Amino acid sequence: MTIVAQIATLVAAGVHLLAFVWESVLFRRPSVHEGIFRIPGSDVPAAHLWAFNVGFYNLLLGSGAIAGVVLWWAGHDTPGRTLVVYTCLFMFLAGIALAVSDRMALSRQRGDGVVGALSQSVPPLVALIALAIG
């Protein structure tokens, strides 16, 4: 189950690193702010600071998860596993918060936020379950 936990952690990290790129690097592109986040161009100046900051949260979470796996692979089991558990728990709970907030906000829209919440919360949940099992 260790390899499942490590792979799921790396997938979760990849999701968060991709979110960083969208939120902090490419946010001003219409294909990103309108296509992914459903934010109209007129709202980009107001939302950009928020997106930029949230993007860095995602960068740090993804980097922390990768660092945990690398530490684990390098034989530093306790700090590696601890970092993996912390970042995966953080990601999972943040995904739940996103699902709850998107459910309220998107009940009048298409519901695309559910996909984001699932992609944010399922891989770290798989890692946490794999760690708990064995």
C-alpha angles and dihedrals in degrees: 000000000000093000091049090053092048095047092046089049091052091048089051089049090051091053090052094046090051089050088052091055092048095045103037106024109026103023096113092059111101091226088061107035094038101026100043106020099028091229113147118231092249090062097047096094091055095042098042096081091049093047093046092052095045089049090060091050086056092047092052094046093049092046091048091052091050091047089052092053092046091050089048091050090048091059098260092123101167099048091038095050091042092054091045092050093047096048094042092048090048092049093046094049092045088052090053090050089050091050092051094046094043092048089057095041097039099044085100094043138053098288096240090144090072089067090051092048092049094047089050097046109031101064094050090045089054089051092049092048091048090051092048093049096050 
